[in-house]
Amino acid sequence: MAAATTPVIPEKPHKTSPSGPVPFDFSEPPVIEGFNPLPRIKDETFKEKFIRKTKENPFVPIGCLGTAGALIYGLRAFHQGKTRQSQLLMRGRIFAQGFTVVAIIFGVFATAVKPKQ
């Protein structure tokens, strides 16, 4: 029987780094022409972000509280059997939800129009 031999593959010389610019340097963030990232001063906590956003557009939290209040009182009135009051409070909830949506849309447009600093 013939002995099995493994084929000999010639070794390729290792290439050194190219002399030209490297297309991607993974140790650095990518450079995007026309994009200047804003430096982060610090990370905000939930409370700090909530206060900042409330100062920017105070009508959204007011609308949310109005919606939640009308819903809670409307459900309570429905549970107590006061159908007329429950119906009025559910209509008030719809109004408060609409107010909140309009406040959000207004805030988005105001932010878009606001000049960049």
MARLOKOL-326100 format. One record per atom (N, C-alpha, C): chain; residue number from 1; atom name; x, y, z; residue in one letter. Coordinates in steps of 0.05 Angstrom, whole numbers, plus 32768, in hexadecimal, padded with zeros to 4 digits. Layout:
<atoms>
ATOM   c     k    a     c1     c2     c3   r
ATOM   A   NUM   CA      X      Y      Z   A
...
</atoms>
This chain:
<atoms>
ATOM   c     k    a     c1     c2     c3   r
ATOM   A     1    N   8010   7FE8   8000   M
ATOM   A     1   CA   8000   8000   8000   M
ATOM   A     1    C   8011   8019   8000   M
ATOM   A     2    N   8007   802D   7FF4   A
ATOM   A     2   CA   8016   8046   7FF2   A
ATOM   A     2    C   8010   8056   800A   A
ATOM   A     3    N   8024   8063   8014   A
ATOM   A     3   CA   8020   8074   802C   A
ATOM   A     3    C   8013   808F   8023   A
ATOM   A     4    N   8000   8098   8033   A
ATOM   A     4   CA   7FF2   80B1   802D   A
ATOM   A     4    C   8004   80C8   8034   A
ATOM   A     5    N   8007   80DA   8022   T
ATOM   A     5   CA   8017   80F1   8028   T
ATOM   A     5    C   8006   810A   8026   T
ATOM   A     6    N   800B   811D   8036   T
ATOM   A     6   CA   7FFC   8136   8035   T
ATOM   A     6    C   8009   8148   8021   T
ATOM   A     7    N   7FF9   8156   8012   P
ATOM   A     7   CA   8004   8168   7FFF   P
ATOM   A     7    C   8012   8180   800C   P
ATOM   A     8    N   8027   8188   8001   V
ATOM   A     8   CA   8037   819E   800C   V
ATOM   A     8    C   802D   81B8   7FFF   V
ATOM   A     9    N   8023   81CA   8011   I
ATOM   A     9   CA   801A   81E4   8007   I
ATOM   A     9    C   802F   81F9   800C   I
ATOM   A    10    N   8038   8207   7FF8   P
ATOM   A    10   CA   804D   821B   7FFD   P
ATOM   A    10    C   8042   8231   800F   P
ATOM   A    11    N   8052   823A   8023   E
ATOM   A    11   CA   804A   824F   8035   E
ATOM   A    11    C   804B   826A   8027   E
ATOM   A    12    N   8036   827A   802C   K
ATOM   A    12   CA   8035   8295   8020   K
ATOM   A    12    C   8042   82A8   8034   K
ATOM   A    13    N   8052   82BB   802A   P
ATOM   A    13   CA   805E   82CE   803C   P
ATOM   A    13    C   8048   82E0   8047   P
ATOM   A    14    N   804B   82E8   8061   H
ATOM   A    14   CA   8038   82FA   806E   H
ATOM   A    14    C   803C   8316   8063   H
ATOM   A    15    N   8025   8322   805D   K
ATOM   A    15   CA   8026   833E   8053   K
ATOM   A    15    C   8029   8351   806B   K
ATOM   A    16    N   8038   8365   8067   T
ATOM   A    16   CA   803A   837A   807B   T
ATOM   A    16    C   8024   838F   8075   T
ATOM   A    17    N   8021   83A2   8087   S
ATOM   A    17   CA   800C   83B5   8083   S
ATOM   A    17    C   8011   83C5   806A   S
ATOM   A    18    N   7FFC   83CC   805B   P
ATOM   A    18   CA   8000   83DB   8042   P
ATOM   A    18    C   800C   83F6   8047   P
ATOM   A    19    N   801A   8400   8033   S
ATOM   A    19   CA   8027   841A   8036   S
ATOM   A    19    C   8013   8431   8034   S
ATOM   A    20    N   7FFD   842D   8027   G
ATOM   A    20   CA   7FE9   8441   8023   G
ATOM   A    20    C   7FD7   8444   803B   G
ATOM   A    21    N   7FC3   8456   803A   P
ATOM   A    21   CA   7FB0   8459   8051   P
ATOM   A    21    C   7F9F   8441   8055   P
ATOM   A    22    N   7F9A   843A   806E   V
ATOM   A    22   CA   7F89   8424   8075   V
ATOM   A    22    C   7F6C   842D   8073   V
ATOM   A    23    N   7F5B   841E   8065   P
ATOM   A    23   CA   7F3F   8427   8061   P
ATOM   A    23    C   7F30   8429   807C   P
ATOM   A    24    N   7F34   8417   808E   F
ATOM   A    24   CA   7F26   8417   80A8   F
ATOM   A    24    C   7F3A   8413   80BE   F
ATOM   A    25    N   7F39   8425   80D1   D
ATOM   A    25   CA   7F49   8422   80E9   D
ATOM   A    25    C   7F35   841E   8100   D
ATOM   A    26    N   7F34   8405   810A   F
ATOM   A    26   CA   7F20   83FE   811D   F
ATOM   A    26    C   7F25   840A   8139   F
ATOM   A    27    N   7F3C   8416   813D   S
ATOM   A    27   CA   7F41   8422   8157   S
ATOM   A    27    C   7F36   843F   8158   S
ATOM   A    28    N   7F2E   844A   8141   E
ATOM   A    28   CA   7F24   8465   813F   E
ATOM   A    28    C   7F07   8464   8135   E
ATOM   A    29    N   7EF6   8477   813D   P
ATOM   A    29   CA   7EDB   8478   8131   P
ATOM   A    29    C   7EDD   8480   8114   P
ATOM   A    30    N   7EC9   8478   8104   P
ATOM   A    30   CA   7ECA   847F   80E7   P
ATOM   A    30    C   7EC7   849D   80E3   P
ATOM   A    31    N   7ED4   84A7   80CF   V
ATOM   A    31   CA   7ED2   84C3   80C7   V
ATOM   A    31    C   7EBC   84C6   80B2   V
ATOM   A    32    N   7EA8   84D5   80B8   I
ATOM   A    32   CA   7E92   84D9   80A5   I
ATOM   A    32    C   7E93   84F6   809D   I
ATOM   A    33    N   7E95   84FB   8083   E
ATOM   A    33   CA   7E98   8516   8079   E
ATOM   A    33    C   7E7E   8526   807F   E
ATOM   A    34    N   7E80   853D   808A   G
ATOM   A    34   CA   7E68   854E   8090   G
ATOM   A    34    C   7E5A   8547   80AA   G
ATOM   A    35    N   7E65   8535   80B9   F
ATOM   A    35   CA   7E58   852D   80D3   F
ATOM   A    35    C   7E6B   8534   80EA   F
ATOM   A    36    N   7E62   8545   80FC   N
ATOM   A    36   CA   7E72   854C   8113   N
ATOM   A    36    C   7E62   8544   812C   N
ATOM   A    37    N   7E6A   852E   8139   P
ATOM   A    37   CA   7E5B   8525   8151   P
ATOM   A    37    C   7E5E   8539   8167   P
ATOM   A    38    N   7E48   853E   8175   L
ATOM   A    38   CA   7E49   8550   818C   L
ATOM   A    38    C   7E56   8541   81A4   L
ATOM   A    39    N   7E68   854E   81B2   P
ATOM   A    39   CA   7E74   8540   81C9   P
ATOM   A    39    C   7E5F   853D   81DF   P
ATOM   A    40    N   7E5F   8526   81EC   R
ATOM   A    40   CA   7E4D   8521   8202   R
ATOM   A    40    C   7E59   852D   821B   R
ATOM   A    41    N   7E4B   853F   8228   I
ATOM   A    41   CA   7E55   854B   8240   I
ATOM   A    41    C   7E54   8536   8257   I
ATOM   A    42    N   7E3C   852A   825A   K
ATOM   A    42   CA   7E39   8515   826E   K
ATOM   A    42    C   7E20   8506   8268   K
ATOM   A    43    N   7E1D   84EE   8273   D
ATOM   A    43   CA   7E05   84DF   826F   D
ATOM   A    43    C   7DF0   84E8   8283   D
ATOM   A    44    N   7DD7   84EC   827A   E
ATOM   A    44   CA   7DC2   84F5   828B   E
ATOM   A    44    C   7DB4   84DE   8299   E
ATOM   A    45    N   7DAB   84E3   82B1   T
ATOM   A    45   CA   7D9B   84CF   82BE   T
ATOM   A    45    C   7D7E   84D2   82B4   T
ATOM   A    46    N   7D6D   84BF   82BB   F
ATOM   A    46   CA   7D51   84C1   82B2   F
ATOM   A    46    C   7D44   84DA   82BC   F
ATOM   A    47    N   7D49   84E1   82D5   K
ATOM   A    47   CA   7D3D   84F9   82E2   K
ATOM   A    47    C   7D46   8512   82D4   K
ATOM   A    48    N   7D60   8515   82CE   E
ATOM   A    48   CA   7D6A   852C   82C1   E
ATOM   A    48    C   7D5F   852F   82A5   E
ATOM   A    49    N   7D5D   8519   8296   K
ATOM   A    49   CA   7D52   851A   827B   K
ATOM   A    49    C   7D35   8521   827C   K
ATOM   A    50    N   7D26   8516   828F   F
ATOM   A    50   CA   7D09   851C   8292   F
ATOM   A    50    C   7D05   853A   8297   F
ATOM   A    51    N   7D15   8545   82A9   I
ATOM   A    51   CA   7D12   8562   82B0   I
ATOM   A    51    C   7D19   8573   8298   I
ATOM   A    52    N   7D2F   856C   8289   R
ATOM   A    52   CA   7D37   857B   8272   R
ATOM   A    52    C   7D21   857B   825C   R
ATOM   A    53    N   7D16   8563   8257   K
ATOM   A    53   CA   7D01   8560   8242   K
ATOM   A    53    C   7CE8   856E   824B   K
ATOM   A    54    N   7CE1   856E   8264   T
ATOM   A    54   CA   7CC9   857C   826E   T
ATOM   A    54    C   7CCC   859A   826B   T
ATOM   A    55    N   7CE4   85A4   8270   K
ATOM   A    55   CA   7CE9   85C1   826C   K
ATOM   A    55    C   7CE7   85C8   824E   K
ATOM   A    56    N   7CF0   85B6   823C   E
ATOM   A    56   CA   7CEF   85BC   821F   E
ATOM   A    56    C   7CD2   85BC   8215   E
ATOM   A    57    N   7CC1   85AA   821E   N
ATOM   A    57   CA   7CA6   85A9   8215   N
ATOM   A    57    C   7C94   85A0   822D   N
ATOM   A    58    N   7C8B   85B4   823D   P
ATOM   A    58   CA   7C7C   85AD   8255   P
ATOM   A    58    C   7C60   85A2   8250   P
ATOM   A    59    N   7C56   85A5   8238   F
ATOM   A    59   CA   7C3A   859D   8232   F
ATOM   A    59    C   7C37   857F   8230   F
ATOM   A    60    N   7C4C   8571   8229   V
ATOM   A    60   CA   7C4A   8553   8226   V
ATOM   A    60    C   7C45   8546   8241   V
ATOM   A    61    N   7C54   854C   8256   P
ATOM   A    61   CA   7C4E   8540   8270   P
ATOM   A    61    C   7C32   8548   827B   P
ATOM   A    62    N   7C2A   8561   8275   I
ATOM   A    62   CA   7C10   856A   827E   I
ATOM   A    62    C   7BFA   855A   8270   I
ATOM   A    63    N   7BFD   8556   8256   G
ATOM   A    63   CA   7BEA   8546   8247   G
ATOM   A    63    C   7BE9   8529   8251   G
ATOM   A    64    N   7C01   851E   8257   C
ATOM   A    64   CA   7C02   8502   8261   C
ATOM   A    64    C   7BF4   8500   827C   C
ATOM   A    65    N   7BF9   8513   828E   L
ATOM   A    65   CA   7BEB   8512   82A8   L
ATOM   A    65    C   7BCD   8516   82A4   L
ATOM   A    66    N   7BC5   8527   8292   G
ATOM   A    66   CA   7BA8   852B   828D   G
ATOM   A    66    C   7B9B   8511   8282   G
ATOM   A    67    N   7BAA   8504   8270   T
ATOM   A    67   CA   7B9F   84EB   8265   T
ATOM   A    67    C   7B9D   84D6   827B   T
ATOM   A    68    N   7BB2   84D3   828B   A
ATOM   A    68   CA   7BB1   84BE   82A0   A
ATOM   A    68    C   7B9C   84C5   82B5   A
ATOM   A    69    N   7B99   84DE   82BC   G
ATOM   A    69   CA   7B85   84E6   82D0   G
ATOM   A    69    C   7B69   84E1   82C6   G
ATOM   A    70    N   7B63   84E8   82AD   A
ATOM   A    70   CA   7B48   84E4   82A2   A
ATOM   A    70    C   7B42   84C6   82A0   A
ATOM   A    71    N   7B57   84B6   8298   L
ATOM   A    71   CA   7B53   8499   8296   L
ATOM   A    71    C   7B4D   848D   82B2   L
ATOM   A    72    N   7B5C   8494   82C5   I
ATOM   A    72   CA   7B58   8489   82E0   I
ATOM   A    72    C   7B3D   8490   82EC   I
ATOM   A    73    N   7B36   84AA   82EA   Y
ATOM   A    73   CA   7B1C   84B3   82F5   Y
ATOM   A    73    C   7B05   84A7   82E5   Y
ATOM   A    74    N   7B09   84A5   82CB   G
ATOM   A    74   CA   7AF4   8499   82BA   G
ATOM   A    74    C   7AEF   847C   82C0   G
ATOM   A    75    N   7B05   846D   82C4   L
ATOM   A    75   CA   7B01   8451   82CC   L
ATOM   A    75    C   7AF5   844E   82E8   L
ATOM   A    76    N   7AFC   8460   82FA   R
ATOM   A    76   CA   7AF1   845F   8315   R
ATOM   A    76    C   7AD3   8465   8314   R
ATOM   A    77    N   7ACB   8479   8304   A
ATOM   A    77   CA   7AAF   8480   8301   A
ATOM   A    77    C   7AA0   8469   82F4   A
ATOM   A    78    N   7AAC   845C   82E0   F
ATOM   A    78   CA   7A9F   8445   82D3   F
ATOM   A    78    C   7A9B   842E   82E7   F
ATOM   A    79    N   7AAF   842A   82F8   H
ATOM   A    79   CA   7AAD   8414   830C   H
ATOM   A    79    C   7A96   841B   8321   H
ATOM   A    80    N   7A92   8434   8327   Q
ATOM   A    80   CA   7A7E   843C   833A   Q
ATOM   A    80    C   7A62   843D   832D   Q
ATOM   A    81    N   7A61   843A   8313   G
ATOM   A    81   CA   7A47   843A   8305   G
ATOM   A    81    C   7A3E   8455   82FB   G
ATOM   A    82    N   7A4E   8469   82FC   K
ATOM   A    82   CA   7A48   8484   82F3   K
ATOM   A    82    C   7A4E   8485   82D5   K
ATOM   A    83    N   7A3C   847B   82C5   T
ATOM   A    83   CA   7A42   8479   82A8   T
ATOM   A    83    C   7A45   8494   829A   T
ATOM   A    84    N   7A35   84A7   82A2   R
ATOM   A    84   CA   7A36   84C2   8295   R
ATOM   A    84    C   7A51   84CF   829B   R
ATOM   A    85    N   7A5A   84CE   82B4   Q
ATOM   A    85   CA   7A73   84DA   82BB   Q
ATOM   A    85    C   7A8A   84CB   82AE   Q
ATOM   A    86    N   7A88   84B1   82AE   S
ATOM   A    86   CA   7A9D   84A0   82A1   S
ATOM   A    86    C   7AA0   84A7   8283   S
ATOM   A    87    N   7A89   84AA   8276   Q
ATOM   A    87   CA   7A8A   84B1   8259   Q
ATOM   A    87    C   7A97   84CC   8255   Q
ATOM   A    88    N   7A90   84E0   8265   L
ATOM   A    88   CA   7A9D   84FA   8263   L
ATOM   A    88    C   7ABB   84F9   8268   L
ATOM   A    89    N   7AC3   84EA   827C   L
ATOM   A    89   CA   7AE0   84E8   8281   L
ATOM   A    89    C   7AEF   84D9   826B   L
ATOM   A    90    N   7AE2   84C6   825F   M
ATOM   A    90   CA   7AEF   84B8   8248   M
ATOM   A    90    C   7AF2   84CB   8230   M
ATOM   A    91    N   7ADE   84DC   822C   R
ATOM   A    91   CA   7AE1   84F1   8217   R
ATOM   A    91    C   7AF7   8505   821E   R
ATOM   A    92    N   7AF9   850B   8238   G
ATOM   A    92   CA   7B0F   851D   8241   G
ATOM   A    92    C   7B2A   8510   823D   G
ATOM   A    93    N   7B2B   84F5   8240   R
ATOM   A    93   CA   7B44   84E7   823C   R
ATOM   A    93    C   7B4D   84E9   821F   R
ATOM   A    94    N   7B39   84E6   820D   I
ATOM   A    94   CA   7B3F   84E8   81F0   I
ATOM   A    94    C   7B49   8504   81EA   I
ATOM   A    95    N   7B3D   8519   81F6   F
ATOM   A    95   CA   7B46   8534   81F2   F
ATOM   A    95    C   7B63   8537   81FC   F
ATOM   A    96    N   7B69   852C   8214   A
ATOM   A    96   CA   7B84   852F   821F   A
ATOM   A    96    C   7B98   8520   820E   A
ATOM   A    97    N   7B91   8509   8203   Q
ATOM   A    97   CA   7BA3   84FB   81F2   Q
ATOM   A    97    C   7BA9   850B   81D8   Q
ATOM   A    98    N   7B95   8517   81CD   G
ATOM   A    98   CA   7B99   8528   81B6   G
ATOM   A    98    C   7BAB   8540   81BC   G
ATOM   A    99    N   7BA7   854C   81D3   F
ATOM   A    99   CA   7BB7   8562   81DC   F
ATOM   A    99    C   7BD5   8559   81DE   F
ATOM   A   100    N   7BD9   8541   81E9   T
ATOM   A   100   CA   7BF4   8537   81EC   T
ATOM   A   100    C   7C01   8532   81D1   T
ATOM   A   101    N   7BF2   8526   81BF   V
ATOM   A   101   CA   7BFD   8521   81A4   V
ATOM   A   101    C   7C04   853B   8196   V
ATOM   A   102    N   7BF3   854F   8198   V
ATOM   A   102   CA   7BF9   8569   818C   V
ATOM   A   102    C   7C12   8576   8199   V
ATOM   A   103    N   7C15   8573   81B4   A
ATOM   A   103   CA   7C2C   857E   81C2   A
ATOM   A   103    C   7C45   8570   81B9   A
ATOM   A   104    N   7C44   8556   81B4   I
ATOM   A   104   CA   7C5C   8547   81AA   I
ATOM   A   104    C   7C63   8551   818E   I
ATOM   A   105    N   7C50   8553   817D   I
ATOM   A   105   CA   7C55   855C   8161   I
ATOM   A   105    C   7C60   8579   8162   I
ATOM   A   106    N   7C55   858A   8172   F
ATOM   A   106   CA   7C5F   85A5   8174   F
ATOM   A   106    C   7C7B   85A5   817E   F
ATOM   A   107    N   7C82   8594   8192   G
ATOM   A   107   CA   7C9D   8593   819C   G
ATOM   A   107    C   7CB1   8589   8187   G
ATOM   A   108    N   7CA9   8576   8176   V
ATOM   A   108   CA   7CBA   856C   8161   V
ATOM   A   108    C   7CC0   8582   814D   V
ATOM   A   109    N   7CAB   8591   8145   F
ATOM   A   109   CA   7CAF   85A6   8132   F
ATOM   A   109    C   7CC0   85BD   813E   F
ATOM   A   110    N   7CBB   85C3   8157   A
ATOM   A   110   CA   7CCB   85D8   8164   A
ATOM   A   110    C   7CE8   85D1   8166   A
ATOM   A   111    N   7CEE   85B7   816B   T
ATOM   A   111   CA   7D09   85AE   816D   T
ATOM   A   111    C   7D16   85AE   8151   T
ATOM   A   112    N   7D07   85A7   813C   A
ATOM   A   112   CA   7D12   85A7   8121   A
ATOM   A   112    C   7D18   85C3   8117   A
ATOM   A   113    N   7D08   85D7   811F   V
ATOM   A   113   CA   7D0C   85F2   8116   V
ATOM   A   113    C   7D21   8601   8126   V
ATOM   A   114    N   7D25   85F8   813F   K
ATOM   A   114   CA   7D38   8605   8151   K
ATOM   A   114    C   7D54   8604   8144   K
ATOM   A   115    N   7D62   861C   8145   P
ATOM   A   115   CA   7D7D   861C   8138   P
ATOM   A   115    C   7D91   860B   8148   P
ATOM   A   116    N   7DA3   85FF   8138   K
ATOM   A   116   CA   7DB7   85EE   8144   K
ATOM   A   116    C   7DCB   85FF   8153   K
ATOM   A   117    N   7DD5   85F5   8169   Q
ATOM   A   117   CA   7DE9   8604   8179   Q
ATOM   A   117    C   7E05   85FA   8174   Q
</atoms>
